[in-house]
Amino acid sequence: MSSPQSSLKKAFKTIVLPRIRIVITGLLLIIVSKSASFVAPMAMRTFIDDLIPNEDLLGIKNLVALVLVALVIQAVTSFMLIKLVSVQAQYLITELRAEVQRKVLSLPVRFFDNTQSGALVSRVMKDVEGVKSLVGTGLVQLIGGLFTAVVAFVLLIRISPTLTLFSLAPLALFAVVAIKAFSVVRPVFRERGKIEAEVKGRLTETLSGIRIVKGFHAEKSEEASFSKGIHRLFDNVKKSMIYMALVSSSSILLAGIATTVITGIGGYYIINDQLTLGAFLQFTFLLGLLISPIFQLTSVGTEITDALAGLDRTEELLSEVSEYDDSGKTPFTEPLRSLRFDKVSYAYEKENLVLKNIDLEVKRGEVVALVGTSGAGKSTLASLAASYLTPTQGTVWVNDQPLGELSLSDYRSKLGVVLQDDFLFDGTLKENLLFVKPEASDQELEKALSAAHVKEFTDQFERGIDTIIGERGVKLSGGQRQRLAIARALLADPELLILDEATSSLDTESESLIQQSLAELTRGRATLVIAHRLSTIRNANLIVVLEKGQIVERGSHEELFQKQGRYYDLYTRQAKI
């Protein structure tokens, strides 16, 4: 965890300094506003000691006019302050959210495997909001409050140094209490952000999997989990509220003590002609201007403490290493001719290899199928091909160049993936297709839809491809979702295609249609297929059998069938021959 000083320095350097003109303008506005607030208290002494005794009506009119002008100046500068600084702070929040979201999308897949999506949403949307306290009115009010307190202190000293010293004693005690409280409460705010992210993450997962929750009648379990999370959040909020209540009540108590003491001493001075009534009233009003920022600083200090905790969490996210750092990488603009695994091994955990010494090549125009029992390493091999994972040992070669040395952006632009449970966004069929190629023409869309046999069901919809399909395509059947995913891959026209259980969700009729689509989809490109339905990959150029992370057999369907080895066992068991 970074220290408060380092957080303040970093926040000033990265957030405040680039917008120093706006911050300075805001400071000038609040200084003008706070200066105008001194007009009424300063006029009080003249009003009581001079104008009233002398019955100077003209002087009273002029004084009232002066105070009214000061009030107008306060109102105008306050409006300009909010319009300029607060709006700029909101714009900065928008920019930061975009930057954080951009960073999140650039992180490797393994990061998302270990992080709740709901927690990431919280960090993108909420943690950056604290910036308004640094660029917005929070910082400006903090400095404006300090300016008011300093000016009021100087003016109080000029009226009565003795009264001023008596008033400072309880205020100094309050400063000690506030500093101690803020040092304790900052880690509490930081922890709150983490708890909120976890609770939101769990709630997001529950809502996304609502069919599973209801299907297994697990509502009570989810209620208990959510209740546990929000009670942890309550305990955290309670702790921070107690500390801030201590600061607030201390400020009320000590300010009251200061006012009471000053009233008693001031009354003594007035009776002994050491202070005029006007001077005492002026002192009282100025003391209010000295004490008032203290209440304000308590609130602003809380905001800034919370802001720094949120920005710490944001900084942690932004400091994650992006997978798209192409500095020093070789551009990859030539057509993809082959993808080759050279003695590749991979372990999710140290010394626990899930792939071992894989030698395999996928050439352009060829279909290579991966088969094997669950846990054999098929999906891991596909993830390595998609560059989601990096080999623990060995090298993945693309056109005889190491994949790790190529521009990842260039490589991914040649990649197309159709997953077993392919993700569809909430929106229309058309929007889900254009997701991979926004500039696609109507003719290209029509061709992809026809080739994937999507038109056979979209033509039955009242709104056709403009039909809303719901979150994750919930309004479509499994086979319809799979065909739409294949149409999306056809539209993208990749040079390397990875099919992970692409026909697993299809009934017999849909599978027959999709086989025709896949024949079109795989033509002229390098294709890596993972399949449990072995009947769907009989025409593959090469079938590779994986067992416990190793290649145990390879060859065409006919070769492997005649060999009567592991592939023969898998195939005959499925076909019930």
C-alpha positions in Angstrom: 0.0 0.0 0.0 1.4 3.4 -0.9 1.8 6.0 1.8 -0.5 9.1 1.9 2.4 11.3 0.9 3.3 9.3 -2.2 -0.4 9.1 -3.1 -0.7 12.8 -2.9 2.5 13.4 -4.9 1.3 11.0 -7.6 -2.2 12.4 -7.7 -0.8 15.9 -8.0 1.7 15.0 -10.7 -0.8 12.9 -12.9 -4.1 14.6 -12.3 -3.7 18.1 -10.9 -0.6 19.3 -12.7 -1.8 18.7 -16.3 -4.9 20.8 -15.4 -3.1 23.4 -13.4 -4.7 26.3 -15.3 -8.2 25.2 -14.5 -7.2 24.5 -10.8 -5.6 28.0 -10.6 -8.7 29.6 -12.1 -10.8 27.8 -9.6 -8.5 29.0 -6.8 -8.8 32.6 -8.0 -12.6 32.3 -8.1 -12.8 30.8 -4.6 -10.4 33.4 -3.2 -12.5 36.2 -4.7 -15.6 34.5 -3.2 -14.0 34.0 0.2 -12.7 37.6 0.2 -16.2 38.9 -0.5 -17.4 36.9 2.6 -15.2 39.1 4.8 -17.1 42.3 3.8 -20.1 41.8 6.1 -18.1 40.9 9.3 -15.7 43.8 8.6 -18.6 46.2 8.2 -20.1 45.2 11.5 -17.6 47.2 13.6 -18.2 50.4 11.6 -22.0 49.8 11.7 -22.2 49.4 15.5 -19.4 51.7 16.7 -19.7 54.6 14.2 -22.8 54.7 12.0 -25.5 53.8 14.6 -24.2 56.2 17.3 -23.8 59.0 14.8 -27.2 58.3 13.1 -25.4 58.3 9.7 -28.2 57.1 7.4 -26.2 57.8 4.2 -23.3 55.7 5.6 -25.7 52.9 6.5 -27.1 52.9 2.9 -23.6 52.8 1.5 -22.6 50.0 3.8 -25.7 48.0 3.0 -25.0 48.5 -0.7 -21.4 47.4 -0.3 -22.5 44.2 1.6 -25.1 43.4 -1.2 -22.5 43.8 -3.9 -20.2 41.4 -1.9 -23.1 38.9 -1.7 -23.6 39.1 -5.5 -19.9 38.6 -6.1 -20.0 35.5 -3.8 -23.0 34.1 -5.7 -21.5 34.7 -9.2 -18.1 33.3 -8.3 -19.6 30.2 -6.7 -21.6 29.6 -9.8 -18.6 30.0 -12.1 -16.6 27.8 -9.8 -19.1 24.9 -10.1 -19.5 25.4 -13.8 -15.8 25.4 -14.5 -14.2 23.1 -12.0 -16.9 20.6 -11.3 -17.7 20.1 -15.0 -14.0 19.7 -15.7 -13.8 17.1 -12.9 -16.7 15.1 -14.4 -15.0 15.2 -17.8 -11.8 13.9 -16.2 -13.8 11.1 -14.6 -15.1 10.2 -18.1 -11.6 10.2 -19.5 -10.2 8.1 -16.6 -13.0 5.6 -17.0 -12.2 5.3 -20.7 -8.5 4.9 -19.9 -9.1 2.2 -17.2 -11.5 0.3 -19.5 -8.9 0.5 -22.3 -6.3 -0.9 -20.0 -8.6 -3.7 -18.7 -9.3 -4.8 -22.3 -5.5 -4.9 -23.0 -4.8 -7.3 -20.1 -4.1 -11.0 -20.8 -6.8 -13.6 -20.4 -5.2 -15.1 -17.3 -5.9 -11.8 -15.5 -9.7 -12.2 -16.1 -9.5 -15.9 -15.0 -8.5 -14.7 -11.6 -10.7 -11.6 -11.3 -14.5 -11.2 -11.0 -16.0 -9.2 -13.9 -18.3 -7.4 -11.4 -15.3 -6.3 -9.4 -13.7 -4.9 -12.5 -16.9 -3.0 -13.4 -16.8 -1.4 -9.9 -13.2 -0.4 -10.4 -13.9 1.1 -13.8 -17.0 3.0 -12.7 -16.6 3.9 -9.1 -12.9 4.1 -8.1 -12.2 6.9 -10.5 -15.0 9.1 -9.1 -12.8 10.4 -6.4 -10.9 12.4 -8.9 -13.6 15.1 -8.6 -12.2 15.8 -5.1 -8.8 16.5 -6.5 -9.7 18.6 -9.5 -13.2 19.5 -8.6 -14.5 21.6 -5.7 -13.0 19.3 -3.1 -9.4 20.5 -3.5 -10.5 24.1 -4.3 -12.7 24.2 -1.2 -9.9 22.8 0.9 -7.5 25.5 -0.2 -10.3 28.1 -0.1 -11.0 27.0 3.5 -7.4 27.4 4.4 -7.3 30.8 2.8 -10.4 31.9 4.8 -8.9 30.6 8.1 -5.6 32.3 7.6 -7.1 35.7 6.7 -9.6 35.4 9.6 -6.7 34.6 11.9 -4.7 37.7 10.8 -7.7 39.9 11.3 -8.5 38.4 14.7 -4.9 39.0 15.9 -5.3 42.7 14.9 -8.5 43.0 16.9 -7.3 41.2 20.1 -4.2 38.9 20.3 -5.3 37.6 23.7 -8.8 36.6 22.6 -7.2 34.9 19.5 -4.8 32.9 21.5 -7.6 31.6 23.8 -9.6 30.6 20.7 -6.7 28.7 19.1 -6.1 26.2 22.0 -9.2 24.1 21.4 -8.7 24.4 17.6 -5.2 23.0 17.9 -6.6 20.1 19.9 -9.1 19.5 17.1 -6.3 19.4 14.5 -4.5 16.7 16.4 -7.7 14.6 16.6 -8.5 15.1 12.9 -5.0 14.2 11.7 -5.0 11.0 13.8 -8.5 10.0 12.6 -7.7 10.5 8.9 -4.6 8.4 9.2 -6.6 5.6 10.7 -9.6 5.9 8.3 -7.7 5.9 5.0 -7.0 2.1 5.1 -10.7 1.6 6.0 -11.8 3.5 2.8 -9.3 1.5 0.8 -10.7 -1.8 2.1 -14.2 -0.6 1.5 -13.5 -0.3 -2.2 -12.3 -3.9 -2.3 -15.4 -5.2 -0.4 -17.8 -3.2 -2.7 -16.1 -4.7 -5.7 -16.4 -8.2 -4.3 -20.0 -7.8 -3.4 -20.9 -6.3 -6.8 -18.9 -9.1 -8.5 -20.8 -11.8 -6.7 -24.2 -10.1 -7.5 -23.2 -9.8 -11.1 -22.4 -13.5 -11.3 -25.7 -14.4 -9.5 -27.8 -12.4 -12.0 -25.8 -13.7 -15.0 -26.4 -17.3 -13.8 -30.0 -16.8 -12.7 -31.2 -19.9 -14.6 -28.7 -22.1 -12.7 -29.6 -20.5 -9.4 -33.3 -21.1 -9.9 -32.7 -24.5 -11.6 -31.0 -25.8 -8.4 -33.2 -23.8 -6.1 -30.1 -22.1 -4.7 -31.7 -18.7 -3.9 -31.1 -19.2 -0.2 -27.5 -19.9 -0.8 -27.0 -16.8 -2.9 -29.0 -14.7 -0.4 -26.6 -15.9 2.4 -23.6 -15.1 0.3 -24.8 -11.6 -0.6 -25.9 -11.0 3.0 -22.4 -11.9 4.3 -20.8 -9.5 1.8 -23.1 -6.5 2.6 -22.6 -7.1 6.3 -18.8 -6.9 5.8 -19.5 -3.7 4.0 -21.7 -2.5 6.8 -18.9 -3.2 9.4 -16.4 -1.2 7.3 -18.8 1.7 6.8 -19.6 1.7 10.5 -16.0 1.9 11.4 -15.4 4.9 9.1 -18.6 6.5 10.4 -17.4 6.2 14.0 -14.1 7.8 13.2 -15.7 10.6 11.2 -18.3 11.1 13.9 -15.5 11.5 16.4 -14.0 14.2 14.2 -17.3 15.9 13.7 -18.4 15.9 17.3 -14.9 17.0 18.4 -15.2 20.0 16.0 -18.6 20.9 17.4 -17.4 20.5 21.0 -14.2 22.4 20.6 -15.7 25.1 18.5 -18.4 25.5 21.1 -15.8 25.7 23.9 -13.9 28.3 21.9 -17.0 30.4 21.3 -18.1 30.2 25.0 -14.7 31.1 26.3 -14.4 34.0 23.9 -17.9 35.3 24.8 -17.0 35.3 28.5 -13.6 37.0 28.0 -15.1 39.4 25.5 -17.8 40.4 27.9 -15.2 41.2 30.5 -13.2 43.3 28.1 -16.3 45.3 27.0 -17.2 46.0 30.6 -13.7 47.2 31.3 -13.6 49.4 28.1 -10.8 47.2 26.6 -13.0 46.3 23.6 -15.9 48.0 21.9 -19.2 46.2 21.2 -18.6 46.6 17.5 -15.1 45.1 17.7 -16.4 42.2 19.8 -19.2 41.4 17.3 -16.6 41.7 14.5 -14.3 39.3 16.3 -17.2 36.9 16.8 -18.1 36.9 13.1 -14.5 36.5 12.1 -14.1 33.7 14.6 -17.0 32.0 12.8 -15.2 32.4 9.5 -12.1 30.8 11.2 -14.1 27.9 12.6 -16.5 27.3 9.7 -13.8 26.0 7.3 -12.9 23.5 10.0 -16.3 21.8 9.6 -15.9 22.0 5.9 -12.3 20.6 6.0 -13.7 17.6 7.9 -16.0 16.8 5.0 -13.5 17.6 2.3 -10.8 15.7 4.1 -13.0 12.6 4.1 -13.7 13.0 0.4 -10.0 13.4 -0.4 -9.1 10.4 1.8 -11.7 8.3 0.0 -10.5 9.7 -3.4 -6.9 8.7 -2.7 -7.9 5.2 -1.7 -9.9 4.8 -4.9 -7.1 6.2 -7.0 -4.6 3.8 -5.3 -6.8 1.0 -6.5 -7.0 2.5 -10.0 -3.3 2.9 -10.1 -2.8 -0.8 -9.3 -5.0 -1.7 -12.2 -3.3 0.7 -14.6 0.1 -0.6 -13.6 -0.8 -4.2 -14.7 1.3 -5.2 -17.7 -0.6 -5.0 -21.0 -0.3 -7.8 -23.5 -0.4 -5.3 -26.3 2.9 -3.8 -25.6 4.3 -4.1 -29.2 7.4 -2.1 -28.5 10.3 -4.0 -30.0 8.0 -6.5 -31.7 8.1 -7.4 -35.4 5.0 -6.2 -37.4 3.1 -9.1 -38.9 1.4 -8.0 -42.1 2.1 -11.0 -44.4 -0.5 -13.7 -44.9 -0.5 -16.5 -42.3 0.8 -19.6 -44.0 1.3 -21.9 -41.0 1.2 -22.2 -37.2 3.7 -24.6 -35.7 4.2 -25.9 -32.1 7.8 -26.8 -31.4 8.2 -29.0 -28.2 5.6 -26.8 -26.5 4.7 -27.5 -22.8 2.4 -25.5 -20.6 1.6 -25.5 -16.8 -1.1 -23.4 -15.1 0.8 -24.2 -11.9 4.5 -24.8 -11.5 5.6 -28.3 -12.2 2.1 -29.4 -13.1 2.3 -29.6 -16.9 -1.1 -29.9 -18.7 0.7 -30.0 -22.1 4.0 -31.9 -22.7 6.4 -31.6 -25.7 3.7 -30.9 -28.3 5.0 -30.9 -31.9 2.2 -29.9 -34.3 1.7 -27.8 -37.4 -1.4 -26.3 -38.9 -1.0 -25.1 -42.5 -3.1 -22.7 -44.5 -5.9 -24.7 -46.3 -5.7 -27.5 -43.7 -8.0 -28.6 -41.0 -6.3 -30.1 -37.9 -8.7 -31.7 -35.3 -7.9 -32.2 -31.7 -9.7 -35.1 -29.9 -9.4 -36.7 -26.5 -11.1 -37.1 -23.2 -12.0 -34.2 -21.0 -8.8 -32.7 -19.4 -6.5 -34.0 -22.1 -5.3 -30.5 -22.9 -7.3 -29.7 -26.1 -8.6 -26.3 -25.0 -5.2 -25.3 -23.5 -3.6 -26.0 -26.9 -6.2 -23.9 -28.6 -5.6 -21.1 -26.1 -1.9 -21.2 -26.9 -2.8 -21.0 -30.6 -5.0 -18.0 -29.9 -2.1 -16.4 -27.9 -4.3 -16.3 -24.8 -1.5 -18.2 -23.0 2.3 -18.2 -23.4 4.2 -21.5 -23.5 6.0 -22.5 -20.3 8.5 -24.3 -22.5 9.0 -24.5 -26.3 8.0 -22.1 -29.0 5.0 -21.4 -31.1 6.1 -20.4 -34.7 4.0 -18.4 -37.2 5.4 -18.5 -40.7 8.8 -19.6 -39.2 8.8 -16.6 -36.8 8.4 -16.9 -33.0 4.9 -15.8 -32.0 6.3 -14.1 -28.9 8.4 -11.7 -31.2 5.5 -10.7 -33.4 3.1 -7.8 -32.9 0.2 -9.3 -31.0 -2.3 -6.8 -32.5 -1.3 -7.9 -36.0 -1.5 -11.6 -35.1 -4.9 -11.2 -33.4 -6.3 -9.4 -36.5 -5.8 -12.6 -38.4 -7.5 -14.7 -35.8 -11.1 -16.0 -35.6 -12.6 -18.0 -32.8 -15.9 -19.9 -32.4 -16.2 -21.2 -28.9 -18.3 -24.0 -27.4 -20.4 -21.4 -25.4 -19.8 -18.5 -27.7 -20.6 -15.1 -26.2 -23.3 -13.0 -27.7 -24.0 -9.4 -26.6 -27.4 -8.0 -25.6 -28.6 -6.2 -28.8 -29.8 -7.2 -32.2 -28.6 -10.1 -34.4 -27.1 -7.5 -36.8 -25.2 -5.7 -34.0 -23.7 -9.0 -32.9 -22.5 -9.7 -36.5 -21.1 -6.2 -37.0 -19.2 -6.5 -33.7 -16.3 -8.2 -35.7 -16.5 -6.0 -38.8 -18.4 -2.7 -38.3 -17.8 -1.6 -41.8 -19.3 -4.8 -43.4 -21.7 -4.2 -46.3 -25.2 -5.5 -46.5 -24.0 -8.0 -49.2 -21.3 -9.3 -46.9 -23.8 -9.7 -44.1 -26.2 -11.5 -46.4 -23.5 -13.9 -47.6 -22.4 -14.8 -44.0 -26.0 -15.3 -42.9 -26.7 -17.6 -45.8 -23.5 -19.6 -45.5 -24.1 -20.2 -41.8 -27.8 -21.0 -42.4 -28.9 -18.2 -40.0 -31.4 -16.9 -42.5 -33.5 -20.0 -42.0 -34.6 -18.8 -38.6 -34.1 -15.0 -38.9 -36.6 -15.0 -41.8 -39.2 -16.2 -39.3 -38.6 -13.3 -37.0 -40.8 -10.2 -37.4 -37.9 -7.9 -37.3 -35.4 -10.2 -39.0 -31.8 -9.5 -38.1 -32.9 -6.4 -36.2 -34.4 -8.7 -33.6 -33.2 -8.2 -30.0 -31.6 -11.4 -28.7 -31.2 -10.6 -25.1 -28.2 -10.9 -22.8 -25.8 -13.7 -24.0 -28.4 -14.4 -26.7 -30.9 -15.8 -24.2 -33.8 -15.5 -26.7 -32.2 -17.9 -29.1 -31.8 -21.7 -28.9 -28.4 -23.2 -28.5 -28.2 -24.2 -32.1 -29.3 -20.7 -33.3 -26.6 -19.1 -31.1 -24.0 -21.4 -32.5 -25.0 -20.7 -36.1 -24.9 -17.0 -35.4 -21.4 -17.4 -33.9 -20.3 -19.2 -37.1 -21.8 -16.4 -39.3 -19.8 -13.9 -37.2 -16.6 -15.8 -37.9 -17.5 -16.0 -41.6 -18.0 -12.3 -41.7 -14.6 -11.7 -40.0 -12.9 -13.8 -42.6 -9.9 -14.8 -40.5 -6.7 -16.5 -41.7 -6.5 -18.7 -38.6 -9.7 -20.2 -37.4 -10.1 -21.9 -34.0 -13.3 -24.0 -33.5 -13.8 -25.1 -29.9 -16.7 -27.6 -29.8 -18.5 -25.6 -32.5 -21.2 -28.1 -33.1 -21.7 -29.2 -29.4 -25.0 -27.3 -29.0 -26.6 -28.5 -32.2 -29.4 -31.0 -32.8 -28.9 -33.5 -35.7 -30.7 -31.3 -38.3 -28.7 -28.2 -37.3 -25.5 -30.2 -37.2 -26.0 -31.3 -40.8 -26.6 -27.7 -41.8 -23.6 -26.4 -39.9 -21.3 -29.0 -41.4 -22.0 -27.4 -44.8 -21.2 -24.0 -43.2 -18.0 -25.2 -41.7 -16.8 -26.6 -45.0 -17.2 -23.1 -46.4 -15.8 -21.5 -43.3 -12.6 -23.6 -43.2 -11.8 -23.4 -47.0 -8.5 -21.6 -47.7 -7.5 -20.9 -44.1 -5.6 -22.7 -41.3 -8.1 -24.3 -39.0 -7.7 -25.9 -35.6 -10.8 -27.8 -34.4 -11.6 -29.2 -31.0 -14.4 -31.8 -31.2 -16.1 -34.3 -29.0 -18.5 -35.3 -31.8 -15.9 -37.3 -33.8 -18.4 -37.7 -36.7 -17.9 -34.0 -37.4 -14.2 -34.2 -38.1 -14.0 -37.3 -40.4 -12.8 -35.1 -43.3 -10.1 -33.3 -41.3 -6.6 -33.3 -43.0 -5.1 -34.4 -39.7 -6.6 -35.8 -36.5 -4.5 -35.5 -33.3 -5.4 -37.6 -30.2 -4.4 -36.0 -26.9 -4.2 -37.9 -23.6 -2.9 -36.4 -20.4 -1.3 -33.5 -22.3 0.6 -35.6 -24.8 0.0 -36.5 -28.4 -0.6 -40.3 -28.5 -1.8 -40.7 -32.1 -2.0 -38.6 -35.3 -3.3 -39.3 -38.8 -6.4 -39.2 -41.0 -9.7 -40.7 -39.9 -9.1 -43.8 -42.1 -5.5 -44.3 -40.9 -6.4 -44.0 -37.2 -9.5 -46.1 -37.6 -7.5 -48.9 -39.2 -4.9 -48.7 -36.5 -7.6 -49.5 -33.9 -5.9 -47.6 -31.2 -7.1 -44.8 -28.9 -9.0 -43.0 -31.6 -10.7 -46.2 -32.7 -11.9 -46.7 -29.1 -13.2 -43.2 -28.8 -15.0 -43.3 -32.2 -16.6 -46.7 -31.8 -17.8 -45.9 -28.3 -19.5 -42.7 -29.7 -20.9 -44.4 -32.7 -21.8 -47.5 -30.7 -20.4 -49.8 -33.4 
